[in-house]
Amino acid sequence: MKTIKLNTMSKEQKITTEELTIIKEKQEAVNGLLSNIGYLEAQKHSALHQLSEVNTEVEKNKVELENKYGGISINLEDGSYTFIEKENKPEDV
């Protein structure tokens, strides 16, 4: 029977310190950017909820104004308004 000797004291292989530093710096940059993106997404989510709430309030206000004045178009510069003529749609036969 033949015996094979294994070299159990193999030399550890490493990249250079400079290469490791570059990799670590780039990974820190990636982590920082991902953190910023997460923060921005949270801000976006919050802003979208606020927008939805404002849009709901605008629609509610439109209904109140329409109930009070009828169908009108309001000039946002001076508050004047004109009545909107309703289109007569031909009835489906």
Buried (B, 14 or more C-beta within 10 A) or exposed (E): EEEEEEEEEEEEEEEEEEEEEEEEEEEEEEEEEEEEEEEEEEEEEEEEEEEEEEEEEEEEEEEEBEEEEEEBEEEEEEEEBEEEEEEEEEEEE
